[in-house]
Amino acid sequence: MFISHKNNVIQQIHETEWQCRRNSKGISKSEYWVWLDSVTSGDPPVADYSGETGYTIVECTDEDIQARLLQLDDYVNNSREPDEALVYNIEWSDDKDTFVMTTDMDGNSVKVVESIESEELDEDPDSDTFGDVIKEEKTNYKMSHFSGDDTAKTARLLAEQWKYIRRERNRLLTSTDWTQVSDTALTSAKVTAWATYRTKLRTLPADQSSETTYADITWPSQP
């Protein structure tokens, strides 16, 4: 599996190097082949990637990446819009990060994978196993090339909150456009009241702190 990272923060993950590189560049397949041809020369032809900037591509062969990503699922942006790129809030380390220091008999650090068996009551009434205790074995990595990037995750989750806040603000503005048309049946006082309400909606983002979430918003009351 090939991983593209920038300053050790994961950008792209793909089974093939060329697809990982193409996705990192953000170009189409046809554009990639044109670009590849421009950096390839010699006999036999060899591609020169030395001019590449903005990312580094590494290959990981000593770890079950898919299992690790599932464990780090909270750090992957799965709530994105259909046309948005997958975001990994995950850091890459060339050396395995030691979550729990473990050594072999010679004192060398070793990769440790721990299997944890959990028991959970199935409370889904539509399930065939409703009321049964389900046993599940999960893999817990003690050492890994991957670790969650808390700073990036926090920033991304806050950005998602503001995406919802602005979407709701825009919805409320659109739904009250009728109050400001010239032939409205509203009194002038009502028109002014609605205009004040809409101004509060427009300035709402600027009136909040950078840490505000959707749940913190106090929406203005309609007149």
C-alpha positions as CSV (number, residue, x, y, z in Angstrom):
1,M,0.0,0.0,0.0
2,F,1.3,3.5,-0.9
3,I,0.9,6.5,1.3
4,S,1.2,10.1,0.3
5,H,2.0,12.5,3.2
6,K,2.8,16.2,3.7
7,N,4.9,16.9,6.8
8,N,4.0,13.4,8.0
9,V,0.2,14.1,7.8
10,I,-1.6,11.6,5.5
11,Q,-2.9,13.0,2.2
12,Q,-3.7,9.9,0.1
13,I,-3.7,6.1,0.4
14,H,-3.9,3.8,-2.5
15,E,-2.9,0.2,-3.6
16,T,-0.8,1.5,-6.5
17,E,1.9,4.1,-6.5
18,W,0.8,5.9,-9.7
19,Q,-2.8,6.3,-8.4
20,C,-1.5,7.6,-5.1
21,R,0.7,10.1,-7.0
22,R,-2.1,11.1,-9.3
23,N,-4.6,11.6,-6.4
24,S,-1.9,13.6,-4.6
25,K,-1.5,15.9,-7.6
26,G,-5.3,16.2,-7.9
27,I,-5.4,15.6,-11.7
28,S,-7.3,13.4,-14.0
29,K,-5.9,10.2,-15.5
30,S,-5.4,11.8,-18.9
31,E,-3.6,14.7,-17.3
32,Y,-1.5,12.3,-15.3
33,W,-0.3,10.4,-18.4
34,V,0.7,13.7,-20.1
35,W,2.6,14.8,-17.0
36,L,4.3,11.4,-16.7
37,D,5.4,11.6,-20.3
38,S,6.9,15.0,-19.6
39,V,9.2,13.7,-16.8
40,T,10.2,10.5,-18.5
41,S,13.3,10.1,-20.7
42,G,16.1,7.7,-21.5
43,D,16.4,4.2,-22.9
44,P,14.9,2.4,-21.2
45,P,12.6,5.2,-20.3
46,V,12.7,6.2,-16.6
47,A,10.5,8.7,-14.8
48,D,12.2,11.5,-12.8
49,Y,10.2,12.5,-9.8
50,S,12.9,14.7,-8.3
51,G,11.0,17.8,-9.2
52,E,7.9,16.8,-7.2
53,T,7.0,19.0,-4.3
54,G,4.1,19.2,-1.8
55,Y,4.1,15.5,-0.8
56,T,6.2,12.4,-0.1
57,I,5.1,8.9,-1.2
58,V,6.1,5.9,0.9
59,E,5.2,2.2,0.7
60,C,4.0,0.4,3.7
61,T,4.3,-3.4,3.6
62,D,4.7,-4.4,7.2
63,E,1.3,-3.5,8.6
64,D,-2.4,-4.2,8.0
65,I,-3.3,-0.7,6.9
66,Q,-7.0,-1.4,6.4
67,A,-7.4,-2.8,9.9
68,R,-5.4,0.1,11.3
69,L,-7.6,2.7,9.4
70,L,-10.7,1.0,10.7
71,Q,-9.3,1.5,14.2
72,L,-8.6,5.1,13.4
73,D,-12.0,5.6,11.8
74,D,-12.7,8.7,13.9
75,Y,-9.7,10.4,12.2
76,V,-11.1,9.9,8.7
77,N,-13.6,12.3,7.3
78,N,-16.5,10.0,6.4
79,S,-19.2,12.7,6.6
80,R,-17.9,14.6,3.5
81,E,-20.1,15.7,0.6
82,P,-20.1,13.3,-2.4
83,D,-17.8,15.5,-4.5
84,E,-15.3,16.2,-1.7
85,A,-12.0,14.4,-1.3
86,L,-11.5,11.9,1.5
87,V,-9.6,13.5,4.4
88,Y,-7.2,11.6,6.6
89,N,-6.5,13.3,10.0
90,I,-3.8,10.7,10.5
91,E,0.0,11.1,10.9
92,W,2.6,8.9,9.3
93,S,5.8,7.9,11.0
94,D,8.7,6.2,9.1
95,D,9.4,4.4,12.4
96,K,6.6,2.7,14.2
97,D,5.2,4.8,17.0
98,T,5.3,3.0,20.3
99,F,2.0,3.3,22.0
100,V,3.0,0.8,24.6
101,M,6.8,0.1,24.8
102,T,7.4,-3.6,24.2
103,T,10.8,-5.2,23.7
104,D,12.0,-8.7,22.8
105,M,14.5,-10.7,24.8
106,D,17.4,-8.8,23.1
107,G,15.9,-5.4,24.1
108,N,14.8,-4.5,20.6
109,S,11.4,-2.8,20.1
110,V,8.9,-5.1,18.5
111,K,5.6,-4.7,16.8
112,V,2.8,-5.9,19.1
113,V,-0.7,-6.6,17.9
114,E,-3.2,-7.4,20.7
115,S,-6.5,-9.1,20.1
116,I,-9.3,-8.0,22.4
117,E,-12.5,-10.0,22.7
118,S,-15.5,-7.9,23.5
119,E,-19.1,-9.0,24.5
120,E,-22.1,-6.8,23.6
121,L,-25.8,-7.4,23.9
122,D,-27.7,-7.2,20.6
123,E,-30.5,-4.8,21.3
124,D,-31.7,-4.4,17.7
125,P,-35.2,-5.9,17.5
126,D,-34.9,-6.4,13.8
127,S,-31.8,-8.5,14.1
128,D,-31.7,-12.3,13.9
129,T,-29.6,-12.3,17.0
130,F,-31.7,-9.9,19.1
131,G,-31.2,-10.5,22.8
132,D,-28.1,-12.6,22.3
133,V,-24.6,-11.7,23.6
134,I,-22.4,-11.1,20.6
135,K,-18.7,-11.8,20.9
136,E,-16.3,-9.9,18.7
137,E,-12.5,-10.0,18.4
138,K,-10.9,-6.7,17.6
139,T,-7.3,-5.9,16.7
140,N,-5.6,-3.3,18.8
141,Y,-2.3,-2.0,17.5
142,K,0.3,-1.2,20.2
143,M,2.9,-0.1,17.6
144,S,2.1,1.4,14.2
145,H,3.2,3.8,11.5
146,F,-0.1,5.6,11.9
147,S,-1.4,7.7,14.8
148,G,-4.4,10.0,15.0
149,D,-3.8,13.7,14.4
150,D,-5.8,15.3,17.2
151,T,-5.1,18.9,16.0
152,A,-6.2,18.2,12.4
153,K,-9.3,16.3,13.6
154,T,-10.5,19.1,15.9
155,A,-10.0,21.6,13.1
156,R,-11.9,19.5,10.6
157,L,-14.8,18.7,13.0
158,L,-15.1,22.4,13.7
159,A,-15.1,23.3,10.0
160,E,-17.9,20.7,9.5
161,Q,-19.9,22.4,12.2
162,W,-19.5,25.8,10.5
163,K,-20.5,24.2,7.2
164,Y,-23.9,23.2,8.8
165,I,-24.2,26.6,10.5
166,R,-23.8,28.5,7.3
167,R,-26.1,26.1,5.4
168,E,-28.9,26.7,8.0
169,R,-28.2,30.5,8.0
170,N,-28.6,30.5,4.2
171,R,-31.7,28.4,4.4
172,L,-33.3,30.8,6.8
173,L,-32.4,33.8,4.6
174,T,-33.8,32.2,1.5
175,S,-37.0,31.3,3.2
176,T,-37.6,34.9,4.2
177,D,-36.7,36.6,0.9
178,W,-40.5,37.1,0.3
179,T,-40.6,39.6,3.2
180,Q,-38.4,42.1,1.3
181,V,-40.1,42.2,-2.1
182,S,-41.6,45.5,-3.3
183,D,-45.2,44.2,-3.5
184,T,-45.3,42.5,-0.1
185,A,-48.6,42.8,1.9
186,L,-46.6,43.4,5.1
187,T,-46.8,46.7,6.9
188,S,-43.7,48.9,6.8
189,A,-43.0,48.1,10.4
190,K,-43.1,44.4,9.7
191,V,-40.8,44.8,6.7
192,T,-38.3,46.6,8.9
193,A,-38.6,43.9,11.6
194,W,-37.9,41.2,9.0
195,A,-35.0,43.2,7.6
196,T,-33.5,43.5,11.1
197,Y,-33.9,39.7,11.5
198,R,-32.2,39.0,8.2
199,T,-29.3,41.3,9.2
200,K,-28.8,39.4,12.4
201,L,-28.6,36.2,10.3
202,R,-26.0,37.7,8.0
203,T,-23.8,38.9,10.8
204,L,-24.3,35.8,12.9
205,P,-21.0,34.1,11.8
206,A,-18.9,37.1,12.6
207,D,-20.6,37.4,16.1
208,Q,-19.4,34.0,17.1
209,S,-16.1,32.8,18.6
210,S,-13.9,30.5,16.5
211,E,-14.8,27.6,18.8
212,T,-18.5,27.9,18.4
213,T,-20.4,24.7,17.4
214,Y,-23.8,24.3,15.9
215,A,-25.3,23.4,19.3
216,D,-23.9,26.7,20.7
217,I,-25.8,28.9,18.2
218,T,-28.6,31.0,19.5
219,W,-30.6,31.7,16.3
220,P,-32.5,35.1,16.2
221,S,-36.2,34.9,16.6
222,Q,-38.4,35.7,13.7
223,P,-40.7,38.7,14.1
